Amino acid sequence: MSFFACFFQGYGKNKSKASPVFLRHYTDSLSADSAEREINVPGKKRSLGDSLQNVLNSVKPAQFDYFPGVSLQQYLKGQAAGVYVQEPNGEPGTEQNIFIHGASMPILSAQDLFNSQPLVVIDGVPIISKDHPFAYDIQYYDFNRIGSATNLLAGIQPENIASIQVLTDPVEIAKYGARATNGVIYIKTKPSSGNRQISINSYFGLATPPTVTTINGASENKFRAPFYQRYATFEQTQNIPSYLSDSLYNIYYGPSNWTDLYYKKSLVYGIDANATGGNSRSNFRVSLGNQRSGGVADGTGVDRYSAAFIMNMIPLKWLNVSTSINASQIVRERNKYMRDRYAEIRYFPNLVNPPAPNKEYFGKYLREYDKSFDKNRNNLINGYLNVDLTFGKFLVNSKLAVDYSEGYRDVFYPSTLMETNSYVSNYFGYNQRLLAENSISYDLTPNKQSNLSFEVGQSLQWDTYQYSYGNAYRGSSDYIKINLLTEPTGNYTPAVFTYNLVGGVGGFLNSLTYRYLDRVKNNLASFYGKSSYSYKDKYFLSVMLREDASSTAQPTSRWFFSPAVSAKWNAKKDFFKNSKVISDLDFNGGYSRLGRVQTDDKFSAGPQYTIDIGYSGEARIGSFSNNATLNRPYSTGWIGYDIPWAYSEQINAGVSVGLWNNRLTSSIQFYSKSDKDQILGIPAYAEYGYERSLAAGLGVNNKGVDVIISGNPLNSSNKLKWTSSINLNFNKNKLLALPGGYQELSIGNKLLKVGEPIDSYWLYVNEGIYTSESQIPVNPSTGNKLSIESIQFDVGDPKWKDINGDFILDNRDKVLKGHTLPVVAGGFTNDLSFKRASLSFNFYFNLGRDIINEEMSRRFDFVNNQSVNDITSVKEVTFWEKRGDYSKYPIYNPWSGVIPYRADQDLFLENGAFVKLRAVTFGYDFIDVLKRKSNKGTHLRGYVTVNNVFTLTPYSGRDPELVNYAGYDTGYGLAIPRTFTMGFKYTL
């Protein structure tokens, strides 16, 4: 039963208000539509069959109305139990990640990150919330996906949101079948209304940059001096980088005032206007909005333009029709990181010298950058047409829905930025989802004490992901930024890296112009049957059986059967019916088994060919000598037959309690979720040239508990009111199985070991420093000193623990330590009000989480970073910013072949726990500003908000949130700004 069917069942019963009335059958208390009911508040009597757990784990509009966030992830952070949000970058509009009840698989790549995200549903329409990662197939690095790399959930207009709920009931989640394996976030938008009303919500303010300490060449020399004094040979002393060799060199030894050009205060503002109107038979809601979130560094920022329209009609007594459209455009100014630029263009200039810390010289670089352009935008639209037909106790529902988003990026870098080598690229890609759903439901009331309902339905979903990408190098002129029909002619002189044009017109040589096209399709067909039963409004049981078929599954296992069952017992009516203390006591439990859709269509084909032959083994070059080629997927992996559906089994049980007329409410929910038969690459078929085989059999278990406590400590008659709530999630994960019966498997810098957590780091144990020859262990049988990669340890090298005692340090001496994901995460919110004034503050916390401070690893490993010319050697202007605590690290010999400052050791593993005061808001209600004859006054609320107030953490780096999905702090995330905003909400 859809939201709008419920809406119209009670519509028009109070014609004076012409407002919607939500009517629910007892048996719907555990149905998938329970997420769409009105949200109750503590102290208010609940409707029959309402779930207190659903109420407690809902994010109310008041919790984000006055928060100037950019994306849905920011609004969810710390607001719902079991939800963990990663915000690895404070740059406005960038991608962020959501995990519900932990990670369902080891996060080894952007593909795994995509496959671990929950389903986001807007008014029953499942939307595409993240760009498909298949474009990484042509990328050598995964810092950013080619294209806009914009957070698609930033397109949701917050003013339109009525509530956000994280679904917890297995049958509620099972409504969305194989799409919902990672959990469901349900967004209910504000409905249309027959009441004529206009409201405006607007705010403006400033985002302020962080306080930083700058350094220059003298500071860098001072940092390096102990290393040179203790370990450097005469030759090494003479090989000091040129930018540090002369203290009179003003470019590097002068004032370090680059921050005047890099960090700046930025304007943030937003304005939303909406109107409702109509009558009891036809009504609408329309809204328009614009939001600007300026970044505080590197000229970043994002603009969102949004519009929404919803209309409901009852042309006939038995016919209800509703439609909704949400559209937005996101325009984003991206950062100017050299690392990201070089990663895309695959070109490395001389990286020995960093940008100058002096703003006079740094400004010259920025002026050259101004000759480039980086146009980055996204268009998004989603909507539906919903029709309900009522025939007695039969309800027929039909829905057509679409979700579409497209991203554009046009880039040009002039030759003056890259040693006379210009570059241009163009990207267009889209994500498209079409959905057709039909259902028939029937309600049966055998007697006054029981109720029974049945529902059968089907859905068809067509997903298409596509991109077109082209790039070119070495244009004939910086004034020509496209490839004209006639290519330039002339002599190419490699020695000077330029073209000497002797005739002809054109832009870029065809031989240096590349184009890439790709498309992924995923069609999903589903059929289901559901039955719900209630007895005496005390005992509830709901069962759903469904079959899903996916086009990305192999033909031998196209279909997957998913059962789900949930039950609830209202114990208050059995044991505490007349109690004045216990107002609610619900026990609930459930089980579900859901298939996991493969997001890559290559698994449905079995053995196949691919295109990845290119010079230097570059995966992004789809040809050899400009000729198309085909070969077996030696590097990506062998794909065989008989790959089954991956699936997830979840068991949950809990209790929800309300005391003293629900002035104090709490919920404890236990869960155990096992994801099985997932695909992972394992060593296989090396004799045929393959690096691995992609095989099923990966199993991961997450178990934990969600706790929510909410209450009104003060008496309701008191003028001072106080509402306080805390939510937290404790989660523990474990690897259950690996494909092929393996007990452990090393992949890159990760070790997956059965029985151990999947989010642990794999590290050497650091025990100090060897200060004398006598401290270095010697193998008595060979007389050789302790070694690593055939290099023997010496004085000044780190003491790494030889776990197995074989006097050779290798992967067998690494241990699993720490967690990339928090063991405990949650939020603490308080709302105080006195008459018309209100004060609220919100805390967000992560505990049991660890971080690899890779930025400090690279800082101390300066010798190796300056001796190679690759992506690890890139130095941004932030190189001249003092970060971290240098005193934490021993003075090792940086020229040692053992690489003493490598990141894979617990020397750089730090406690990443934190508590943040995310927001403080003071508001005042100006009620009945203008009296009217109808006795309904204009409502005006003003407010002041401070966000990102402070952070308490033992972490020695910058912000403990600014880490990538692997748990590494690379130093590349822009700071999450502190913002000060003033705003008002005006209703007429």
N, C-alpha and C positions, 0 to 999 in steps of 0.2 A: 504494500500500500504506500503510495507516494505521499510526500509532504503536502502536495496541493490537493490530493483527495481528502486528506484530513482537514485541510484548510477550508474547503468548500462545504464539508458536511455540516459545519456549524455556522457558515457564513450567512449573515443577514438576519440572524435570530434576534439581534439587538439592533434594529434598524436605525435607532437614534444615533448610534455610534458607527454603524456599518463596519464593525471590526471583526477580525477572524476569531473563531473559537476553535480550540484544538480538542477534539474528542478522540479518545483512545479506547479500544476494547481491552479488557483484562488480558486477553491472550497476546496482546502486542507488547507486553512489558519486556519481553526478551526478543522481540523482532528486530530486524535490521533498521526499522524506522524509529526505534526508540531514541536514536541520536537526534532525531528531528523534532522532538517535543520541546515545549517551553521549558526553560531551565528554571528550577525553583531556587529559592534562597533559604538559608538557615532561618528557622522560625516560621516558615510558611508551610501550610498544609500541602502535602503532595497529592497529585492526582492519583487515581487508582492505578496500580501497576507500575508506577514510576520507580526507577532504580536510583537509590541514593548514591550508589557508586558512580552512575552516569552524571549525576548532579555535581558530585565532588570533583570529578576529574574533567570538568569543563572549564574552559578559559572564557571568562565573561568579558563583554566589551569594555567595561570600566577598567580592566587590567591593561588595555592597550590603546584606549581612546586618546590618551594624553602622552603617549610615547612616540616620539618622532622617528620610528624605525623605518627601514627600507623594505624589509622582506618578512615573510611569514615566519621564517626561522627565528628572527630576532624577537618576534612577539611570543613565540612558544618557549623561549629560553627560560627555564626555571619555573614555568607556569603549570606544568602537568607532570604527574608522577609517571616515571618510566620513559620519559623523553629526554634524550641527550642531544644537544645541538653543538656542532663544531662551527666556530666562526674564525677560520684561520687567517682572515685578512680584514682589517678595518676599512679597506677601500670600498666606497659605496657601490652597491650593485653587484659585487662579486659573489661567486658561488659559495654556499654554505651547505652543511650536511646535517641530516637528521637520522638518529638511530632510536628505535623503539625496542626496549628490552635487549640492548646489546647488539653486537654485530652477528649476523647469521653466517658469516664466512670470514676467513682471514682476508684482511684488506691489503692486498698485494699490488693493486693497480687501480687506475681510474675506472676500469670495467667492474671490478669488485665493489667499488664505492657506489657506482650506479645501481648495481644489482642488490645493494643493501638498503636502499632508500624506501621509506614507506609510501603507500598510496595516499594521495591527497584528493579528496572528494569535495566538490562544491555543489551543494544542493542536489546530491545524487549523481552528479556527473564526475566520473574519475578523470582527472586531468593529467597531462604529462608535465611533471614537475622539474625535469632535468634533461639537458641535452644528451642525446645518445653518445656514448664514448667511441663509436666505431671510427670516428675521424682520427683517433690516436694511432690507427693502423699505419698512417702515413707520417707520423711524427716520431722523431727520435727521442724527444723529451716530453714529459707530461706535466710541465709546470702549469701550462694553460692549454686548453683545447683550442685548436684553430677556430676562427669565427669570433662571434661576439663574446663568448665565455661569460655571459651575463646570467645572473640568478633569475630563472624564470618565475619563481615565486615572488619576486619583487614586483610583478605585474598585478598582484592582487590589491585592490583598493581597500584599505583597512576600514574606512568609514562605512563600507557596505556590509561588514561582518556583524552578525548578531551574536554568534557564539562559535567557539572552536572546541571540538571534543575529540579526545583520543579514545577510540573504541577499544573496549576490553573484553566484551562478551564474545565467545567463539562463534555464535550464530550471527551476531551482528557483523563480525569480520567476514564470515563465510559468504555473506551476501555478495561480496565482490570477488569471491573465488580465487583463482590463481593470481590475480593482480594484487591480492592483499596479504601475501605471505610475510611481508616485513611489517605488517600493521597498517592501520588506517587512521588518518587524520580527517575528521569530518568538519567541514566549514558550512555553517548555515548562514546565509545572507539575510539581510533585513527584508521582510516581505512587503508587498504592496499593501495599500490600505485605502479604504473609502474616506478616511479622514483627510480633509485638505490641510496639508501641512508643508511648510518650507523650513529647512534648517541649513545653517552654514556653520562649518567648523573650520577654523583657521588658526595657524600658529606661525611664528617666525622666531628666529634666534640665531645663535652663533655656535659653530663647532670650533673648539679651541685645540691647538696642537699640543703635543706633549712637551715637557721641559727636557731639553737634551744638553749634554756636555760635549762640546766640540773639541777636536784635537787637530794638530797640524803635523808637518814633517818633524819638528823638534820633539813632539810628544811620541811620534812613532819611533824615532831613534832612541828615545829614552826607554820605550817598551822593549826594544830589541837589544839594548846594550847588555843586559845580563847574559843573554844567549851568546853574543859575540865574545864577550870577555871570558866566558867559561869554556866555550867549546870551539870557536872558530879558528881555522887555520889561517895562515897569512893570505893564501889564495882566496879563501872564502871571505875574508875581510875586504879584499879588493873588489869582490863581486857584489858590493852593496848596490841595490837598484839605483838607477840614475836619478830618480826623483828625490832620493834621500842623500845623494852624494855631496851636495853643495848646500851648506846652511845659508848661503846668501841668495839661494834660488827662491825669489819672493813668491812664485806661483804656489809652492808647497810649504814654505817656511813663513809666509806672511800671515796676515789675519785669517783665522778660520771662521769666516762669517757666511758660509754658504747657506746656512739655515734661513737667512733673510729671504732667499729666493725659493727655498724648498718647502719649508713649513710656513703655513699661513692660516690665519683665522678664516673661516668660510661661512657663508650664509646658508642657513637651512630654513625652509618655509614650506607651508602646505596650505591649500585651501580646497575644501570640498563643499559642494552645494547639492542638496537633494530635495525633491518634492514628491509628495504623494497626493492622490486624489481619485475621484470616481464615485461610485455608489455601490450598493450591495450586490449588483449584478456584474459590474465591470469596474476594475480599478487598476491603478498603475503606481509604479515608483520609478523615478528617473534620477540619476546622479551624475555629476561631473566633478572632476578633481585634477589638481596639478600639485606635484610635490617636487621639491628640490632638496637634495642632500649633498652638500658640498663636502669634499674630502679635505683633510687638513694637511696633506702632503702631496707633492709631485703634481699639482694641478688637477687632481682627480675630482670626480663628482658624478651625479646621476640625476636625471630628470625623468619623472613619470607623468604621463598624461593619460587619464582614464575616464571612461564613461560606462554607465550601466543602465539597463532598462529592463523592467519586469512588468508584465501585464497578466491579469487574470480575468477570465470571462466565464459567465454561466449563461450561454445562449438558450439552453433548454434545461429543464429541471433535472434531467438525467445525464447532462453533458457538462463537463468542466474542462476548460481549456486554459492552459497557462504557457507562457513563453518568457524566456530570459536571455539577455545578451550582455556579456561583459567584455569590454575591449580596452586595451591599453597599449601605449608605446613607451619604450624605455630607451633613453638616449644616454650613453655613458661615456665620460671622458676617462680614458684609461691611464695607468701609470706609464712612466717613461723608462722603466727598468731596461738596462742594457742586456741583462741576462735573458729576459723574455724576447727581446728583439733578436738577439743572436740565435736563440733557440729556434725561432721560427725561420729565419733566413738561412740558417746553417752556414754562417760566415763569421770567422773570428779574426778581427784585426789584432794588432799587437796589444796584448793585455797587461803588459808589465806595469805601466803607469796608470794610476787611478785618476778619476776626474780631480781637478784642482779644488781645494777647500776654500779658496778665496773667491768671493762672489763676483769680483770683476772678471776673472777668467772662467768661472763656472757659468756666468751670464753669457759669455761668448758661445759656449757650447749650447746653451738653451736657445740662443738666437738662431743657431744652425738647425736646431731641432724644430724651431718654428717654421722652417721651410718645408717640413714634412707635414703629412696629415694622417689622422687615424680616426676615421668615421665609423662609429660603432653604435648600432641601434637594433632593437627588437620590436616586432609587432606581435601582439597576442590577442586572441579572441576565443571565447568559448560561450556556448549557449545551448538551449534545448527547447523543444516543443513537446509539451506533455498533455495527453488527453486521457480523461477518466470517464468511463461509461458505467453508470450504476443501474443494475437491473435487479430489484429486490435486494437479496443478500449477496448478489454477485457484483463484484467490482472488476472491471476490465481496465487495465492501464497500458498505455502505449507511449513510449518516449523515443524521440530522435534527438541525438546530441552530437555536438562537434566541439573539438578542442584543437586549435591551430596556433602555432607560433612559428615565426620566421626570424632569422637573424642575418644581419648584414655586417660586413666589415670591409672597408676600403682603406688600404695602407700605402703610403709612399714615404720612403726614406731617401733623402738626397745623397749624392756621392760625397759631399763634404763631411758626412757623418761616418763614412765607412771607407776611408782611403780610396776615394774616387770610384767606389762601386755603389751604384744606386740600386734600389730595390722597389718593386711594386707588387701588391697582391690584392686579390679580390675574393671575397667569400660570400656565398648565399646558401643558406640551408633552412630546412623547415622540419617541424614535427607535426604530424597530422593524426588525429584520432577521430574516427566516425563510430557512433554507437547507436544500435537499435535494440530496444528492450520492449518486451511484451509480457504481461502477467495477467492471470485470472485468480481472484481470491474469493473465498466463500466463508462466511461466518455461520456457525451453528451453535445454538444454545439448547443443549439437551434438557436442562432444568435451570432453576434459579441460582443454583450453587456452582454451576460449572459452565465453561465456555470453551468452544473448540473452533479452530479456524484452519483452513487449508489454503495453500497457494502453490500454483505451478507457474513456471515462467521460463523464458529463454532470452538470451542476449547474443548479439553478434557485434564484434569489435574489430575494426580494421585500423591498424597502426602502420604509418609510413614515416620513415626517417630518411632524409636525403640531403646531400650537400653537393655543391659545385665550387671548386676552389682552383684558383690559378695564381701563379706567381712568375716573376721575371726578374732578371738581373742585368746590370750594366747597360742602362739606357743611354741613348745618344746624347741626351741633354736633360738636365734637372727641370727644364721647363716642359718637357714632354713626359706625362705621367700615365699614358696609355700606350698600348701596342698598336700602332697604325698598320694599315694594310701592307704598306711597303716597308720592309725591314731596312735598317741602316746598312750601308755598304762601306767598305773601307778596310784598312789593315788593322788587325789585332796585334798588339805588342804586349806580350805577357810581362816583359821586364818592367814596364811602367804601369801595367794594369789598366790601360786606357784604350779607347778606340780613337783612331785617327780617321775621321770621316773625310772621304774625298768626293763624295757625291751621293745623290739619292736622299730620300726623306724617310722618316720612320721613327719608331720609338725603341723597341727592344728586339734583339736578334731572336728569330724563331728557335734557333738551337739552344737559346738560354731562356726559353719560355716553357712553362710546364703547367699542365692542367690535370686535375684529379676529380673524378666523379664517383659517387657511391650511393647506394640505396639499400636500406634494410626494411623488410616488411614483416609484420607479425599479425596474423589474423587469429582471432580467438572466438570459438563458438561454445556456448554454455547452455545447459538445461538443468533446471533444478525443481525440486519439490520441497515444500516446507509445511510443517504442521505445528501448531501451538495449542497448548491446553492449560487451563487454569481451573482451580477448584477452591471455592470459598474465598477467593482473592487472597489465598495464603500459599498455595502450592502452584508453581509454574514450571512448565516443561516445554521446551522448544527443540525441534529436530529439523535439520536440513540435510538433504541428499542432493548432490549435484555432480554433473559430468562436464568436464572442460576438455576441449580439443584445441590444440595449438598448431599453427602451420610451421613453427620452429621445432616441433618435436619430430622424431624420426617416424617414418610410416608404420613401423612395427609397434610403436607405443604412442600413437596419436592421441588417445583419450586417457584421462585420469579421473578416477572416482574420488570424490571428497565428501566424507560425512562430517557432520558437526552436531553437537548436542549441548544444551545448557539447561540448567535448572536453578530455581530460586525458591527459598522458603522464607516466608514472612513469619518469623518466630514470635514476634510481638503479639500477634493475634492468637497464638496458641498459649503463651505463658505470661505475657505482660499486657494483656488487653486493657486493663484498667489502671495500669501504672502511670503515675504522673511524672516519673523520672525517665523511663525509657519510652521514647516516642517513635523510634524505629529500631528494628533489629532484623536484618536480612542476612541470610547465608546463601552463598551462590557457588556454583561450580560448573565446569564445562570441559569439553574435549573437542578438538577439531583436527582434521588432516587435510591440508591444502597443498595442491601442486604448485610448483615454482616454474613460471614461464621462462624459457631461455630467451634472452634479449638479443642474441646473435643468431641469425638464420643459418650460419654455416653448419651447425650441429645437425640440422635436418637432412643434410645431403650425404653424410658419410664421407668416404675418401674423396679428395678433391685436389684441384690445382689452384695455384695462387700466382700473383704477380708481385714478386719482391726481388727481382734481380736488378742490381744497379751498381754503380761505381762505389767503391769503398764499403760495400755492404749496406748502403743506406736504404732503410725500409721505405722511405718516402719517395724514392725514385722508381717509377713503375715501368722502366724500360732499360734496355742495354744498348748503348750507342744509338739512341734515338729510335730503336726498333722495339715494338711490343714483344713481350716474352711471356712464357708460361713455365712454371716449374712446380714441383711438389712443395708442400708447405714445410720445408725442413726446419726452419727456425720457429714458426708459429706452432707447429705440432701436428701429429697424425691424429685424424679423426676417424674412428672406426664405426662399426654398426652396433646395434643393440644397446644404445645409450638410453636408459629409462628416464622418466620424469624425475627430477629432483622434487622433494616435498618436505613439508614441515608439519610436525605433530606437536600440538600444544595442549597442556593440561593446566587448568587454573582453578583455584578455590579461594574463597575469601569471605569476609564478614564486614558488614557496614552497620554502624551503630549511631543512633541519634538520641541525645539526652536533653531533658528539660525543654520540650517543644522544639527540638532541633537547634537549640542555642549552641550546643556542642555536638559536632558530628565528626565521625572518623571512619576510615576504611582501611582494611589491611587485605591485600590481595597477593596470594602466592602463585607463582607460575613456574612451569618448566617447559621450555621450547627446544625441540630437537630438529635441526635441519639436516636432512639425509640425502644421499645419492647425488650430491653436488659434483660439478666437474672441476677437475684440477689437473694440471700438467705433471706427469711423472716421467722419470727416465725410462725410455723404451726405444727400440728399433734403431739403436745407434749404428748397427751394422749396415743399415740402409741410408744413413746420413741424417736421420732425424735427431733432434735434440730432446724431444719429449713426445709423449702421447697424451692426448686429452681424454681422460677417463673418468667415469662416474665412481662414486664411493666415498666422497668427502662428507664427514658428519660432524656437526658442531652442536653442542648443547649450551643453552643459556638458562640459568635458573636464578630466581631472586624473589624479591618482595617489593610491592609498592605500598607506601604508607601515606595517607592524607589525613590531616587533622585540621578542622576549621571550627571557629567558635566566635560567639559574641559574649565576652566576659562580663560586660556591664549590663545592668537591668535595662530593659527596653524603654522604661519610663524615664530613664536618665537622659538629660539633654546632651551629655557627652556619650558618644557611641564609639564602639571599638570592635572591629572585625579583624580577626587574625587567622592566618592559615599557613600551614607548612606542608610541603610535599617532599617526599624523598623516595629514591629507588636504590635498592641494593641489588647488584647484579654480578654474577660470577659465571664465566664461560669456560668451556672445556672442549678440547678436540676429542671427538668420539672415534673417528676412523679416518684412514687415508685410502685412496684408491689402490688397488693391487695388493692389499694386505700389508702395506708398508707401516712400520711403527714410528718412523720419523723421516722427515724429508726437508732438506735445505733448499730454499729458493731465495736467491739473492742474499740479502742480509737478514733473512728470517729463517728460523727453525720451527717447523711444525712437528710436534711430538704428541703422540696419542696419550691422553690423560692429562696434558698440560694446557694452560690457557693459550688461546690463539693470538692474543694481543701482547704477548711478552716480547721484550727485546732480547737479542742473542748477542752476548757481550763477553769480552775478556774481563777477568776480575783484577782490578788494579790494586796493588799493595804497597805502592810507594816508588822509590827510585834506588837504583844501584849507585852507591857512592864510592865503592871500591871494588877491585877485581875479586877479592875474597868472597864477596857477597853473591857472585854470579854462580849458579849451580853448574857443576861439571859432571858429565856422564862418565862414571868410573870405568865403564867397559870400553869406551872409545877415546876418552880424554877430551872430547869436544864440549864446548860450553853450550848452555841453553841457546836454542836457535828458533827462528821463525822464518819460514820461507827460505831456508838455507842460509840465513844471515844470523851470525852469532851475536849475542848480546854483549854490550860493553858498558863501561862506566858512563853514567848519564842517561842510560836507557831506563824505561819503566819496569817495575816489577809486576809482571803478569803471572798469575797463578797457573802453575803447571798441574792441571787437575788430575791427569792420568799418570803423571810422574815419568814420562818417557823422554824428558829433556828436549822435546820438540813441541813448540806451541803451534797448534793448528785448530781447526774447527771443533775438534773433540775436547778442547780446553775452554770452550765458551760455555756459558751458562744462561739459562732463561731467567730474566729478572724484570720486575716492574710491569706496568700495564699502560698501554696507550689510551685505553678508555677508562673512565672513572669507575671505581668500585661503588661509590655512593655519589649520587647527583640529585639536586633538588633546588627548591626555592622557598623563601620565607617572606610573606607579604602581610603588611599591617595597614589598615585603613581606619583613621580616626576622624570623627566629625563632631562639631559643636555648633548647633544651630545651622547657619548657612556656610560655615567654614569647614574645610576638610583638609586633612594631611595624610598622605600615604607614602610608604616607602617599601621597596622591594629588594630583597637580597637573592643572590644566585650563588651556588657553591658546587664545587667538584672536589671529591676526596678520593684518595687511593689511586691517583693518576700520576704518571711519571713522564718526564720529558728528556729527550736527548738534546743537549745544548750544542747543536752542530755549528752554530755561529761561533762559539768559543773554540771549538775544534779547529775550524778553518782559520780563526784568528791566530792561534798559536802555531798552526802548521804553515806559517808564512813562507818557509823555504820551499816546500813542495808546490805551494800555490803560485809562487812567482816563477817557477822553473818550467811550468807546462803552459801551453796555450790552448786551453779548452774551457768549457763552460764553468768549471770549478774555479778558474782563475779570474773570473769577472769581479771587478771591484766597483760597486756603485758609489755615488757620492756619500752615502751613509757609512762608507769605510772610515770617514773622518768623524765618527760619532762614538763616544766612549760608552760601551755597553758591557754589562757583566761585571763580575768580581774577579779580577786577575789574580788576587791573592789565594784563590781556591786551588790553583794549579801549580804543580811542581815545575821547576826549570829543567826540562829535559834537553837533550841534544837534538835540536831540530834537523840537523844534517844526517842523523842516523838512518840507516837503511831499514830499521824496524818500523819506521813511521810512528814515533811515540805518541803523537797527538791524533791518531786515527779516532774516528767517532765511535767505532764499535767496541767501546770499553766503558765500564761503569764509572770511570772518572768523570764523564760528561753526563751521566744519568742523574737527574735531579728530581726532587719531589715537586710535582706540578700541581699540588692541591691549592685551592684558593677559595676565598669568600669575597664576593663583590657586592657593593651597594650599587645596584644598577640604576635605580631611579628614585627620586624624591619629588613629590608633587604637592603643591599647595593650591587649593581651589576655593572659589567663593561663588555661591549661587545668588544671582540677582533675580529673584522670583517675582512674577507679576509686575514686570517693569511697566507695561502698558495694560491697563484694565480694559476689558471689552464687555459688550453686553452679554455675551455667552458665558461670562465669568471665567474665561480661559485667558490667562495673561501670557504675554511674551516671556519666554524663559531665556535667560542669559547666564552663562557660567564662564567665569574667567579663571585662568590657572597659570601657574608658573612651574616649570619642571627642570630639574637638573638630572642628567643621565651620566652613567659611568663615573660615579662620584669618587669611589676609591676601591682599591683592591688590597686584600691581605693575603700574602703568600710567602712561603719560604723560598720560592724560585728566584734565582739570582739574575735571570735574564730580564727581558722587558715584560710583556704581558704574557702570563701562562696560557692564555687562549690562543695566541698567535703561533700555532704549530700546524704542520701539515697532517694529512690523514695517517701518515706512518708514525706520528708522534715526534717528529724532528722539528726543532726550532732553527730554521735556516737563516733567520734575520730578515726575510723578505716580506713578511706581512706588515702592511702599513698599520699604524697605531689605531686602535678603536678610540675615537675622540670623546672628550667630555663635551657635552652640549648643554647650552642654556636656552630655554625656549619660553616664550609667553604666548598664550593663545586664548581663544574664546569659542564657545559653542552657543549659537544663537538659534532659537526655535520660534517660529511665528505660526 
